[in-house]
Amino acid sequence: MFAITSRYRGLPTANLRLPDGRTVSYLRRRFVPHPEALAQLREHVVRPGERLDGIAFAELGDAELAWQIADANRAVDPDELVVPGRRLRITLPAAAGPGTGSPLLPGAVHG
């Protein structure tokens, strides 16, 4: 349903039965992980003119993983992260870790 790099990949779905008998499927809620629980890989110091998608590409190999940096830095508005001089935590995604086989590990090929 979602790309391998999506923050919504792997979320469970649920079904709602409507009064007219139709069934509608929807995604269950995604809970943002606690940044402290994420395994930190390194730190990135924001330079003038950088954007979060560019940082994600440089640090994680995929611009679509900008959400991962936002989660790791407790950001509701990703624009608050690209202030020059700010130190960003670069982490593994919540589901990643030794032995998980996560496809979102840095250096992995994302198709």
Secondary structure, DSSP 8 states (H G I E B T S, - for coil): ---TT-TTTT--EEEEE-TTS-EEEEE-------GGGS-EEEEEE--TT--HHHHHHHHHS-GGGHHHHHHHTT-SSGGGG--TT-EEEEE--TT-STTS--TTSTT----
